[in-house]
């Protein structure tokens, strides 16, 4: 009797184990990871994103030697792991743990570079993944996209043990991102996380839930982030380029899998491509507004080369808050919009009504641009009105910033008290284009509204401007300064004894003449943060209007040929 009971108990146990094993086998690795349970590594990838640009094999040699130049700062690991080195700043740490440098090691594509890449990933798994920066969701998103993009190179001739560890790591990070994205605030970080999650859902087996979560979040965020004229809610041209560069490989992943991409993805790309051309000067660089730094020229070319429609940009981008004037080879781009919403203003600049001017392939008037060296003080200085080609009052900016540690650590120093009302009037005529705009960013503190009118003639030979400080209530006066920052390649020379004009010589030898009505113009020092090799010394033209309420300045930039010229006639 006891033997029969033992046999029946054993049979039931074996039967239960069989059912449990079958049920367990039906659970995907993603579902098991979501419950914190161990799971087997995926056997393979179903697709892989294709990067738009190859990395640099030359840069790979430096990485192999332990030297990592990230966010403008070089750090050497000597004989230890780079993940054990103290990061010089958070930007550098984010770049390190985001693994964008895998592109360079992949470009080398030698047995040695592949082995070194695998060693670095194993070091990161052992120690680097516990770093607080490495666990930030947007950093995880970048790492996930880079691991997927270079998986083919990493897994080529890899040992089975590394293959299992790497694929398991991809799945684990994707599942974690699926949970983290729910707590992320709306912004570029969340959009990139949605792209990474969607890529993981397309590339990893048994990941339908990852794909559904990522694509639905991406569709919703793209609807809110990309404006009807192709501008972006952050108002940063760099974000348009970065987003397009991430979406294009994702679109190819959908095609590779034979799946239909969300309609919002196609709509966003169709709008962003002309917007990139809107912000582009004749030299190929993007205008320096609201966080834009050095233009990654090769990436911009690669993105625009994939624009099937080749649509022309709008000139009146009111949704984005910008205006573009064209005449001959001259281009003027001006910020004529309100600051972005508070939650999206972590990189926004107080540059309302600032403009940039270029002629042919030469930049003339610029803004200082955003530094990319991880230096917080420089970055904040570049965001102030004085770093832009516009009017500043009393050494104050047209917007102020929240610098609390909690908010800044999450979103960057947010912008507050910026212009609430920006009015724009545009008039297109055969002979010239006129844009008039005003903002009330100084109304509360100084009782003044800044009004600026720009007129570019159809031939692109003269840009005329008028700046007026209109009083709206009685306030204590403050010094009014009008600044025109010059590109560092422009040479400025005073003309006349009283600062009546300033002659500008461009790199191609062409000359332009700046003149201001009834006010002397001075050449002062400036700094250009957007150079490809870092900050450069530059100059600015400064006109000081004093404390007079209702101050007005008429000024102009005129082509002066290639020869020495006389002073222009008085402005009318």
LOMIBA-36771 format. One line per 10 residues: their letters; for each residue x, y, z of N, C-alpha, C. Coordinates in steps of 0.2 Angstrom, whole numbers. Layout:
<sites>
A> X:Y:Z:X:Y:Z:X:Y:Z  ...
</sites>
This chain:
<sites>
XXXXXXXXXX> 4:-6:0:0:0:0:4:6:0  9:6:4:14:12:5:18:13:-2  20:7:-5:23:8:-11:19:11:-17  12:9:-17:8:11:-22:7:19:-21  6:21:-15:5:28:-13:12:32:-16  18:29:-14:24:32:-16:24:33:-24  22:28:-27:22:28:-35:17:33:-37  11:33:-34:6:38:-37:9:45:-36  12:46:-30:14:53:-28:20:55:-33  24:50:-34:30:52:-39:27:53:-46
XXXXXXXXXX> 22:50:-48:19:51:-55:16:58:-55  12:59:-50:9:66:-49:15:72:-50  20:70:-46:25:75:-46:29:76:-53  30:70:-56:33:70:-62:28:74:-67  21:72:-67:17:76:-71:16:83:-70  16:85:-64:16:92:-62:23:96:-65  28:92:-64:34:95:-67:34:96:-74  31:91:-78:31:92:-85:26:98:-87  20:98:-84:16:104:-85:20:111:-84  23:111:-78:27:117:-76:32:119:-81
XXXXXXXXXX> 36:114:-84:41:115:-88:38:117:-95  32:114:-97:29:117:-103:27:124:-103  24:126:-97:21:132:-96:27:137:-96  32:135:-92:38:140:-92:41:141:-98  41:136:-103:44:137:-109:40:141:-114  34:142:-112:30:147:-116:31:154:-114  34:155:-109:35:162:-106:41:165:-110  41:171:-113:46:173:-117:52:176:-111  58:177:-113:63:180:-109:61:186:-106  57:190:-111:55:197:-108:50:196:-103
XXXXXXXXXX> 46:192:-103:41:191:-98:44:189:-91  49:184:-92:52:181:-86:56:187:-83  60:191:-87:64:196:-84:59:201:-81  53:202:-83:49:207:-80:47:205:-73  47:199:-72:45:196:-65:52:195:-61  57:197:-64:64:197:-60:66:189:-60  64:185:-64:66:178:-64:71:177:-69  75:172:-68:81:171:-73:78:168:-80  81:170:-85:79:167:-91:85:166:-96  84:162:-101:89:161:-106:90:166:-110
XXXXXXXXXX> 96:167:-113:98:172:-118:94:171:-125  92:176:-128:90:175:-135:95:172:-139  93:167:-144:98:164:-148:101:168:-153  97:173:-155:100:178:-161:96:184:-161  98:189:-165:94:195:-167:90:194:-173  84:197:-173:80:196:-179:82:202:-184  85:207:-182:86:213:-186:92:217:-183  95:222:-186:99:226:-183:99:233:-186  99:238:-182:99:245:-185:105:246:-189  105:250:-194:111:252:-198:113:259:-197
XXXXXXXXXX> 118:260:-193:121:267:-192:121:271:-198  120:278:-198:120:282:-204:127:283:-206  132:283:-201:139:285:-202:143:280:-199  149:278:-202:154:274:-199:158:278:-194  161:274:-189:165:278:-185:172:279:-188  177:281:-183:183:282:-186:188:277:-183  191:274:-188:196:269:-186:203:272:-183  204:278:-185:210:282:-181:208:283:-174  202:285:-173:200:286:-166:200:279:-162  199:274:-165:199:267:-162:206:266:-159
XXXXXXXXXX> 211:268:-162:218:267:-159:219:270:-153  216:276:-152:216:279:-145:212:276:-140  206:273:-142:202:269:-137:206:263:-135  209:260:-140:213:254:-138:219:255:-133  221:261:-133:227:263:-129:224:266:-122  217:266:-121:214:268:-115:212:275:-115  213:279:-120:211:286:-120:205:287:-123  200:290:-119:193:291:-121:192:299:-121  191:302:-127:190:309:-128:182:309:-129  179:311:-124:171:312:-124:169:318:-121
XXXXXXXXXX> 164:321:-124:161:328:-122:167:333:-122  172:333:-126:177:337:-127:183:337:-121  183:331:-118:187:330:-112:191:323:-113  197:323:-113:201:317:-114:203:314:-107  202:308:-106:203:304:-100:207:298:-102  212:296:-98:216:290:-99:215:285:-94  214:279:-96:213:273:-91:219:270:-88  225:272:-92:231:268:-90:230:261:-91  232:257:-86:232:250:-86:225:247:-83  221:251:-80:215:249:-77:209:249:-82
XXXXXXXXXX> 203:248:-79:197:249:-83:195:256:-83  192:258:-89:190:265:-90:184:266:-85  180:261:-84:174:262:-80:176:263:-72  182:262:-71:184:263:-64:187:270:-63  188:274:-68:191:281:-68:185:286:-66  187:290:-62:183:296:-60:181:300:-66  175:301:-67:173:305:-73:174:312:-71  177:316:-76:178:323:-75:172:327:-75  166:325:-78:160:329:-77:154:324:-80  148:326:-79:143:321:-80:142:320:-88
XXXXXXXXXX> 143:325:-92:143:324:-99:147:319:-101  153:319:-99:158:314:-100:156:307:-98  153:306:-92:151:300:-90:145:297:-94  141:302:-96:135:300:-100:137:297:-106  142:300:-109:145:298:-116:148:291:-115  152:290:-109:155:284:-108:150:278:-108  145:279:-103:140:274:-102:135:273:-108  135:278:-112:130:277:-118:133:273:-124  140:272:-124:143:268:-128:143:270:-136  143:277:-137:143:279:-144:150:278:-147
XXXXXXXXXX> 155:277:-143:162:276:-145:163:269:-148  158:265:-147:158:258:-151:158:259:-158  156:265:-161:156:266:-168:163:266:-170  168:269:-167:175:269:-169:178:262:-169  177:258:-163:180:252:-163:177:247:-168  171:248:-170:168:244:-175:171:246:-182  172:252:-183:175:255:-189:182:251:-190  186:250:-185:192:247:-186:191:240:-189  186:236:-186:184:230:-188:190:225:-189  194:225:-184:199:219:-184:198:215:-178
XXXXXXXXXX> 201:209:-178:200:204:-173:202:207:-166  207:212:-166:210:215:-160:204:220:-158  202:224:-162:197:229:-160:190:226:-158  188:220:-161:182:217:-159:183:214:-152  189:211:-151:191:208:-144:191:213:-139  194:219:-141:194:225:-136:187:227:-134  183:228:-139:176:230:-138:172:225:-133  173:218:-134:170:213:-130:173:214:-123  179:215:-122:182:216:-116:179:222:-112  178:228:-116:176:234:-112:168:232:-110
XXXXXXXXXX> 165:229:-114:158:227:-112:158:223:-106  162:218:-106:162:213:-100:164:217:-94  169:222:-95:171:227:-89:165:231:-87  161:233:-91:155:237:-90:150:233:-86  149:227:-88:144:222:-85:147:221:-77  153:220:-76:156:219:-70:155:225:-65  157:231:-67:158:236:-63:154:242:-65  154:244:-72:151:250:-74:144:250:-74  140:245:-74:133:245:-75:130:247:-68  134:247:-63:131:250:-56:132:257:-55
XXXXXXXXXX> 135:261:-60:136:268:-59:129:271:-60  128:276:-56:122:280:-56:120:283:-63  125:285:-66:124:288:-73:122:283:-78  125:277:-77:124:271:-82:116:269:-81  113:270:-75:106:268:-74:101:273:-76  103:279:-78:98:284:-80:95:281:-87  88:282:-87:85:279:-93:87:281:-99  88:288:-100:90:290:-107:97:288:-109  102:287:-104:108:284:-105:108:276:-107  103:273:-103:102:266:-105:99:265:-112
XXXXXXXXXX> 95:270:-114:92:270:-121:98:271:-126  102:276:-125:108:276:-130:112:270:-130  114:267:-124:118:261:-124:114:255:-128  108:255:-127:104:249:-130:104:250:-138  104:256:-140:104:258:-147:111:256:-150  116:258:-146:123:257:-149:125:249:-149  123:246:-143:124:239:-143:120:235:-149  114:237:-150:110:234:-156:114:236:-163  116:242:-163:119:244:-170:125:241:-171  129:239:-166:136:236:-168:136:229:-165
XXXXXXXXXX> 130:226:-165:130:219:-162:133:214:-167  132:215:-174:135:211:-179:143:211:-178  146:217:-177:153:217:-176:155:213:-170  152:215:-164:153:212:-158:153:205:-158  148:202:-161:147:195:-161:151:191:-166  154:194:-171:158:191:-176:164:188:-172  165:181:-173:170:177:-170:170:177:-162  164:179:-159:164:179:-152:163:172:-149  166:171:-143:165:165:-140:157:164:-138  155:158:-137:148:157:-136:146:160:-129
XXXXXXXXXX> 151:160:-124:149:163:-118:148:170:-118  152:174:-122:151:181:-123:144:182:-126  143:178:-132:137:179:-135:131:179:-131  130:174:-126:125:173:-122:124:179:-117  130:181:-114:130:186:-110:128:193:-113  130:194:-119:128:200:-122:121:200:-124  118:195:-127:111:195:-129:107:195:-123  109:192:-117:105:192:-111:105:199:-108  111:203:-109:111:209:-107:107:214:-111  106:213:-117:102:217:-121:95:216:-119
XXXXXXXXXX> 92:210:-118:86:209:-116:84:212:-109  89:211:-104:88:214:-98:87:221:-98  91:225:-101:91:232:-102:85:234:-105  83:231:-110:76:233:-114:70:232:-109  70:227:-105:65:226:-101:65:231:-95  71:233:-93:71:238:-88:69:245:-91  71:246:-97:69:252:-100:61:253:-101  58:247:-102:51:247:-103:47:249:-97  50:247:-91:47:249:-84:49:257:-83  55:259:-84:58:265:-83:54:271:-87
XXXXXXXXXX> 53:269:-93:50:274:-97:43:277:-95  40:273:-91:34:275:-88:34:281:-83  40:282:-80:42:287:-75:45:293:-78  47:293:-84:51:298:-88:47:304:-89  49:310:-88:45:316:-90:46:317:-98  41:320:-101:41:321:-108:47:325:-110  50:323:-115:56:327:-118:60:322:-122  66:325:-124:70:321:-129:72:315:-126  74:315:-119:76:308:-116:71:303:-117  64:305:-116:59:299:-117:58:297:-124
XXXXXXXXXX> 58:302:-128:58:300:-136:63:295:-138  69:297:-135:75:292:-137:74:285:-134  71:285:-128:70:279:-124:65:275:-128  60:278:-131:54:275:-135:57:272:-141  62:276:-144:65:273:-150:69:267:-149  73:267:-143:77:262:-141:73:255:-140  67:257:-136:63:251:-134:60:248:-141  58:252:-145:55:250:-152:60:246:-155  66:248:-156:72:244:-159:73:238:-156  73:238:-149:74:231:-146:68:226:-147
XXXXXXXXXX> 62:229:-148:56:225:-149:57:222:-156  60:226:-161:60:223:-168:66:218:-168  71:219:-164:78:215:-165:78:209:-161  75:209:-155:75:203:-150:69:199:-151  70:192:-151:65:187:-152:60:188:-146  54:186:-147:49:185:-142:48:192:-139  48:197:-142:48:204:-139:42:208:-142  37:205:-143:31:209:-146:29:214:-141  29:213:-134:27:217:-129:31:223:-129  38:222:-130:43:228:-130:41:232:-136
XXXXXXXXXX> 40:229:-142:38:233:-148:32:237:-147  27:234:-144:20:237:-143:21:243:-139  25:242:-133:26:248:-128:30:253:-131  35:252:-135:39:257:-137:36:261:-143  33:257:-148:30:261:-154:24:265:-152  20:263:-147:14:267:-145:17:273:-141  22:273:-137:25:278:-133:28:283:-138  32:280:-143:35:284:-148:30:288:-153  25:285:-155:20:288:-159:17:294:-155  15:293:-149:12:299:-145:17:304:-144
XXXXXXXXXX> 23:303:-142:28:308:-141:30:312:-147  30:309:-153:32:312:-159:26:317:-161  20:315:-160:14:320:-161:15:326:-157  17:325:-151:18:331:-147:25:335:-148  30:331:-150:37:334:-150:38:338:-157  35:335:-163:37:338:-169:31:342:-171  32:349:-173:27:354:-174:25:353:-182  20:356:-183:18:356:-190:23:359:-196  27:364:-194:32:366:-199:38:362:-198  39:357:-194:45:353:-194:49:355:-188
XXXXXXXXXX> 47:361:-185:51:363:-179:50:358:-173  54:359:-168:53:354:-162:51:358:-156  48:355:-151:45:358:-145:51:361:-141  57:358:-141:62:361:-137:65:367:-140  64:368:-147:66:374:-151:74:374:-152  77:368:-151:84:367:-152:85:363:-159  88:366:-164:90:363:-170:93:357:-169  98:356:-164:102:350:-163:97:344:-162  92:345:-159:87:340:-157:84:337:-163  82:342:-168:79:339:-174:84:335:-178
XXXXXXXXXX> 90:336:-178:95:332:-181:96:326:-178  97:326:-171:98:320:-167:92:315:-168  86:318:-168:80:314:-168:79:310:-175  81:314:-180:81:311:-187:86:306:-188  92:307:-185:97:302:-186:95:296:-182  91:296:-177:89:290:-173:83:287:-177  79:291:-180:73:288:-183:74:284:-189  79:287:-193:80:284:-200:82:276:-199  87:275:-195:89:267:-194:83:263:-191  79:266:-187:73:263:-184:68:261:-190
XXXXXXXXXX> 67:266:-195:63:265:-200:65:259:-205  72:258:-206:75:253:-209:73:246:-206  74:246:-199:72:240:-195:65:238:-196  60:242:-197:53:240:-198:53:237:-205  57:240:-210:57:237:-217:60:230:-217  66:230:-213:69:223:-213:65:218:-210  61:220:-205:56:215:-202:50:214:-206  49:218:-211:42:217:-215:36:220:-211  37:225:-207:32:227:-203:31:235:-204  25:237:-203:23:244:-205:25:248:-199
XXXXXXXXXX> 29:253:-200:30:258:-195:24:263:-193  24:265:-187:19:270:-185:18:276:-190  13:278:-192:12:283:-196:15:290:-194  15:291:-187:18:297:-184:26:297:-186  29:291:-187:36:291:-188:37:294:-195  33:292:-200:34:294:-207:33:302:-207  27:304:-203:25:311:-203:31:315:-200  34:313:-195:39:317:-192:45:318:-196  47:312:-200:53:313:-204:51:318:-210  45:317:-213:43:322:-218:44:329:-216
XXXXXXXXXX> 42:330:-210:42:337:-208:49:340:-206  53:335:-203:60:337:-200:65:339:-205  65:335:-211:70:336:-216:69:343:-219  64:346:-221:64:353:-223:66:358:-217  64:356:-211:66:360:-205:73:361:-204  77:355:-206:84:355:-205:87:360:-211  84:360:-216:86:365:-222:84:372:-220  79:373:-216:77:380:-214:83:383:-209  86:379:-205:91:381:-200:98:381:-203  98:379:-210:105:379:-213:108:385:-216
XXXXXXXXXX> 114:387:-214:117:393:-218:120:390:-224  123:395:-228:126:393:-234:133:389:-233  136:389:-227:142:385:-226:140:378:-224  133:376:-223:131:370:-221:130:369:-214  131:374:-210:131:374:-203:124:376:-201  121:373:-195:115:375:-193:115:381:-188  110:385:-188:110:391:-184:110:390:-177  113:394:-173:115:393:-166:110:396:-162  104:392:-161:99:395:-156:97:389:-151  96:391:-145:93:387:-140:96:380:-139
XXXXXXXXXX> 103:380:-139:106:374:-137:110:371:-143  110:374:-149:114:371:-154:121:373:-153  125:368:-154:133:369:-154:136:368:-160  142:365:-161:145:363:-167:141:359:-171  140:360:-178:136:356:-182:140:350:-184  138:344:-183:141:338:-185:139:337:-193  144:340:-197:143:341:-204:141:334:-208  145:329:-206:145:323:-209:138:319:-208  136:320:-201:129:317:-200:124:321:-203  124:328:-203:119:331:-206:118:330:-214
XXXXXXXXXX> 124:329:-217:124:327:-224:121:320:-225  122:315:-221:120:309:-221:112:308:-220  110:313:-215:103:313:-214:99:316:-220  101:321:-223:98:325:-228:98:320:-235  104:316:-235:104:312:-241:99:307:-241  95:306:-236:90:301:-235:83:304:-236  83:310:-238:77:314:-238:74:313:-245  69:308:-246:67:306:-253:63:312:-256  59:316:-252:55:321:-255:59:327:-257  65:329:-253:69:335:-255:65:341:-254
XXXXXXXXXX> 60:341:-249:56:347:-249:59:353:-247  57:359:-250:60:365:-248:57:368:-241  61:371:-237:59:373:-231:54:379:-231  50:379:-226:46:385:-226:50:391:-223  48:397:-225:52:403:-223:49:406:-217  42:405:-216:39:408:-210:37:402:-205  41:400:-201:40:394:-196:38:397:-190  31:399:-190:28:402:-184:27:397:-178  26:390:-180:25:385:-175:31:384:-171  37:384:-175:43:383:-172:46:390:-168
XXXXXXXXXX> 43:396:-171:45:402:-168:51:405:-171  52:404:-178:58:406:-181:56:409:-188  60:414:-191:59:417:-197:65:416:-201  65:415:-207:71:415:-212:69:420:-218  75:424:-219:74:429:-224:80:427:-229  78:427:-236:83:425:-241:83:431:-246  89:432:-249:90:437:-254:97:436:-257  97:434:-264:103:433:-267:107:427:-263  113:427:-261:116:422:-257:116:424:-250  112:429:-248:112:431:-241:106:427:-237
XXXXXXXXXX> 108:425:-231:102:422:-227:102:425:-220  96:426:-218:95:429:-211:90:424:-208  92:422:-202:88:417:-198:87:421:-191  81:422:-189:80:425:-182:75:421:-178  76:422:-171:72:419:-166:66:423:-165  60:421:-167:54:426:-166:49:422:-162  51:418:-157:46:414:-154:47:414:-146  42:412:-143:42:411:-135:47:406:-133  49:406:-127:53:400:-125:49:394:-125  53:388:-125:49:382:-125:46:381:-118
XXXXXXXXXX> 41:376:-117:38:375:-111:43:373:-106  41:375:-99:46:374:-94:49:368:-94  46:362:-94:49:356:-94:54:354:-99  53:358:-105:58:357:-111:63:362:-111  64:366:-106:68:372:-107:75:371:-104  77:365:-103:83:363:-99:89:366:-103  89:367:-110:94:369:-114:93:375:-118  87:378:-116:84:384:-120:89:390:-118  89:395:-123:93:401:-122:89:407:-122  91:412:-119:87:418:-118:89:423:-124
XXXXXXXXXX> 87:421:-130:90:424:-136:84:427:-141  78:428:-138:73:431:-142:75:437:-146  73:437:-152:74:442:-157:82:442:-159  86:437:-157:92:437:-160:92:434:-167  97:436:-171:97:434:-178:105:432:-180  105:428:-185:111:427:-188:111:428:-196  117:430:-198:118:432:-205:123:429:-208  122:426:-214:127:423:-218:127:425:-225  133:425:-229:133:427:-236:137:422:-240  134:418:-244:137:413:-248:139:408:-243
XXXXXXXXXX> 145:406:-243:148:401:-238:151:404:-232  150:410:-231:153:414:-225:148:416:-220  149:414:-214:145:416:-208:147:423:-206  143:428:-205:145:435:-203:143:436:-196  136:437:-195:134:438:-188:131:431:-185  133:430:-179:131:423:-176:129:424:-169  127:419:-166:126:419:-158:132:415:-156  134:415:-150:140:411:-147:139:404:-147  133:401:-147:132:394:-148:133:391:-141  131:384:-141:132:380:-134:138:376:-134
XXXXXXXXXX> 142:377:-129:148:373:-128:147:366:-127  151:362:-129:150:354:-129:156:351:-125  159:355:-120:164:352:-116:162:350:-109  156:350:-108:154:348:-101:155:353:-96  157:359:-97:158:365:-93:152:368:-91  149:367:-85:143:370:-83:142:377:-83  148:381:-81:148:388:-81:148:391:-88  151:388:-92:151:391:-99:145:389:-102  142:384:-101:135:382:-104:130:387:-102  130:389:-95:125:394:-93:127:401:-96
XXXXXXXXXX> 133:403:-96:135:409:-99:132:410:-107  133:404:-110:131:404:-117:123:405:-118  119:403:-112:112:404:-113:110:411:-111  114:415:-109:111:422:-107:111:426:-113  107:431:-113:105:436:-119:112:439:-121  116:441:-117:123:444:-119:127:440:-124  125:433:-124:129:429:-129:125:428:-136  120:433:-137:117:432:-143:117:439:-147  115:439:-153:115:445:-157:108:449:-156  107:452:-151:101:455:-149:102:461:-144
XXXXXXXXXX> 97:463:-141:97:468:-136:97:465:-129  101:468:-125:101:466:-118:100:473:-114  97:472:-108:96:478:-104:99:477:-97  103:482:-94:105:481:-88:109:475:-86  113:472:-91:117:466:-90:112:460:-88  106:461:-90:101:456:-88:99:452:-94  96:446:-93:94:442:-99:86:443:-100  84:442:-106:76:442:-107:73:437:-104  76:432:-101:73:426:-97:78:425:-91  75:422:-86:79:420:-80:78:412:-79
XXXXXXXXXX> 83:409:-76:84:402:-75:83:399:-68  80:394:-68:79:390:-61:85:386:-60  89:387:-55:95:383:-54:95:379:-48  89:377:-46:89:373:-40:92:366:-41  96:363:-37:99:357:-38:95:351:-40  89:351:-37:85:345:-38:83:345:-46  80:351:-48:77:352:-55:83:351:-60  89:355:-58:94:355:-63:97:348:-64  97:344:-59:100:337:-59:96:333:-64  89:334:-64:85:330:-68:84:333:-75
XXXXXXXXXX> 83:339:-76:81:342:-82:86:348:-85  91:349:-81:95:355:-82:92:361:-80  96:367:-79:93:373:-77:87:376:-81  81:375:-79:75:377:-83:75:385:-83  71:387:-89:70:394:-90:63:396:-87  63:402:-84:57:405:-81:57:412:-83  51:415:-82:51:422:-83:53:425:-90  52:421:-95:54:423:-101:49:427:-105  50:429:-111:44:433:-114:38:429:-115  33:432:-113:26:428:-113:22:430:-120
XXXXXXXXXX> 24:436:-122:21:438:-129:26:440:-134  26:436:-139:30:438:-145:26:439:-151  26:445:-154:22:447:-159:26:447:-166  24:444:-171:28:444:-177:23:446:-183  26:450:-187:23:452:-194:28:452:-199  26:448:-205:31:447:-210:28:450:-216  32:453:-221:29:455:-227:34:454:-232  32:450:-237:36:448:-243:35:452:-249  39:456:-251:39:460:-257:44:458:-262  43:460:-269:48:458:-274:54:461:-272
XXXXXXXXXX> 55:467:-269:61:470:-268:64:469:-262  61:466:-257:64:465:-250:59:461:-246  61:458:-241:57:454:-236:58:458:-229  53:459:-226:53:462:-219:50:458:-214  53:458:-208:51:454:-203:51:459:-197  45:460:-194:45:464:-188:43:460:-182  46:461:-176:44:457:-170:45:460:-164  42:458:-159:43:462:-152:42:456:-147  45:458:-141:44:453:-135:44:457:-129  41:454:-124:40:458:-117:44:455:-112
XXXXXXXXXX> 50:452:-113:54:449:-108:57:454:-103  57:460:-105:60:465:-101:54:470:-98  48:468:-99:43:473:-97:42:473:-90  42:467:-87:41:466:-79:46:470:-75  53:469:-77:58:472:-73:60:479:-75  59:481:-82:62:487:-84:56:492:-87  50:489:-88:45:492:-91:46:494:-99  50:490:-102:52:491:-109:50:485:-113  47:486:-119:46:480:-124:51:481:-130  55:476:-131:60:476:-137:56:475:-143
XXXXXXXXXX> 57:480:-148:54:479:-155:60:479:-160  60:474:-164:66:474:-169:62:473:-176  65:476:-181:63:476:-188:69:474:-192  68:469:-196:74:467:-201:71:467:-208  75:470:-212:74:471:-219:79:468:-224  78:463:-228:84:460:-232:81:462:-239  85:465:-243:84:466:-250:84:460:-254  81:460:-260:80:454:-264:87:451:-267  91:456:-268:98:454:-270:103:452:-265  101:453:-259:105:451:-253:111:455:-252
XXXXXXXXXX> 110:462:-254:116:466:-253:116:471:-247  110:470:-244:109:475:-238:104:472:-233  106:472:-227:102:470:-221:101:476:-217  95:479:-217:94:485:-212:90:482:-206  91:485:-201:88:484:-195:86:490:-190  81:489:-186:79:495:-181:77:491:-175  81:493:-170:79:491:-163:76:497:-159  70:496:-156:67:501:-152:65:498:-145  66:502:-140:64:500:-133:58:504:-131  52:501:-132:46:505:-131:44:505:-124
XXXXXXXXXX> 43:510:-120:41:510:-113:33:508:-113  32:504:-108:25:502:-107:23:504:-100  27:505:-95:26:508:-89:32:511:-86  31:515:-80:37:518:-77:41:513:-73  48:513:-75:52:508:-72:59:512:-71  63:509:-67:70:512:-66:74:510:-73  77:515:-76:81:514:-82:87:510:-81  89:507:-86:95:503:-86:99:504:-93  105:502:-93:109:503:-99:106:498:-104  105:500:-110:103:496:-116:109:495:-121
XXXXXXXXXX> 110:489:-122:116:487:-126:114:483:-132  116:485:-138:114:481:-144:121:477:-146  121:471:-147:127:467:-148:126:463:-155  131:463:-159:131:459:-165:138:455:-165  137:448:-163:143:444:-162:145:442:-169  151:442:-170:154:440:-177:157:433:-177  157:430:-182:160:423:-183:168:424:-182  171:420:-179:178:421:-178:183:422:-184  180:419:-190:184:420:-196:183:427:-199  179:431:-197:177:438:-199:182:443:-196
XXXXXXXXXX> 185:447:-200:190:452:-197:187:459:-197  186:462:-192:183:468:-191:188:474:-190  187:480:-194:191:485:-194:187:492:-193  188:496:-188:185:502:-188:186:507:-194  181:511:-196:182:515:-201:180:522:-199  184:527:-199:182:534:-197:185:535:-190  185:541:-187:187:542:-181:182:542:-175  176:542:-177:171:542:-171:167:536:-171  170:530:-174:166:524:-174:160:524:-178  160:528:-184:154:529:-188:153:522:-192
XXXXXXXXXX> 158:518:-193:156:512:-197:162:507:-195  160:500:-197:165:495:-196:165:491:-202  171:490:-205:172:486:-211:174:479:-209  170:474:-212:170:467:-211:173:463:-217  179:460:-216:182:456:-221:180:449:-220  177:445:-225:175:438:-224:181:434:-227  181:428:-225:187:423:-227:188:423:-234  182:424:-238:183:423:-246:185:430:-249  187:435:-245:189:442:-247:183:447:-248  177:445:-248:172:449:-248:171:454:-242
XXXXXXXXXX> 169:460:-243:169:465:-238:161:467:-237  160:468:-230:153:471:-229:155:477:-224  150:481:-224:151:487:-220:145:488:-215  147:488:-208:142:489:-203:141:497:-202  135:500:-201:134:507:-199:129:507:-194  129:512:-189:124:513:-185:122:520:-185  116:522:-185:114:529:-185:114:533:-178  118:538:-178:119:543:-172:122:539:-166  125:534:-167:128:531:-161:135:527:-163  140:528:-159:146:525:-161:146:518:-160
XXXXXXXXXX> 149:514:-164:150:507:-163:157:505:-161  157:500:-157:164:498:-154:165:490:-156  171:489:-156:173:482:-157:175:479:-150  172:474:-148:174:471:-141:175:464:-142  178:461:-137:180:454:-137:173:449:-136  173:444:-139:168:439:-139:171:432:-139  167:427:-138:169:420:-138:164:416:-142  167:411:-146:162:407:-151:163:400:-148  158:398:-145:158:391:-142:157:385:-147  154:387:-153:152:382:-158:157:379:-163
XXXXXXXXXX> 164:381:-161:169:378:-166:170:371:-165  171:367:-171:172:360:-170:177:358:-166  182:362:-165:188:360:-160:187:364:-153  181:366:-152:180:369:-145:180:377:-146  180:380:-140:179:388:-140:184:391:-144  182:397:-147:187:401:-151:186:408:-149  192:412:-149:191:419:-148:188:422:-154  183:427:-152:180:431:-158:179:438:-156  175:442:-160:174:449:-158:166:450:-159  164:456:-156:157:458:-157:157:465:-158
XXXXXXXXXX> 152:467:-162:151:475:-163:146:476:-157  147:481:-154:143:484:-148:141:491:-149  135:492:-148:132:499:-148:128:500:-142  130:505:-138:127:507:-131:123:513:-132  116:512:-130:111:517:-131:110:520:-124  113:519:-119:112:522:-112:106:520:-109  103:525:-105:97:523:-101:91:527:-103  91:529:-109:86:533:-112:80:529:-113  74:530:-110:68:526:-112:66:528:-119  63:523:-122:61:524:-129:67:524:-134
XXXXXXXXXX> 73:521:-132:79:522:-136:78:518:-142  81:521:-148:80:518:-154:87:518:-158  88:512:-161:94:512:-165:93:509:-172  95:513:-177:94:510:-184:101:508:-186  102:502:-190:109:500:-191:108:496:-198  114:494:-201:114:490:-207:120:487:-208  120:481:-212:125:478:-215:125:478:-222  130:481:-226:129:482:-233:135:478:-236  134:475:-242:140:472:-246:144:478:-248  150:478:-248:155:483:-250:160:481:-255
XXXXXXXXXX> 158:475:-259:163:473:-264:169:470:-261  175:470:-265:181:468:-263:186:473:-263  184:480:-263:189:485:-263:187:490:-257  192:494:-256:191:499:-251:185:504:-253  181:505:-248:175:509:-249:175:515:-245  171:520:-247:169:526:-243:164:524:-238  163:529:-233:157:528:-229:150:528:-232  146:525:-230:139:525:-233:135:531:-232  130:533:-236:126:538:-234:122:537:-228  120:542:-225:116:542:-218:110:537:-219
XX> 108:533:-214:102:529:-214:96:533:-214  91:531:-218:85:534:-218:80:530:-215
</sites>
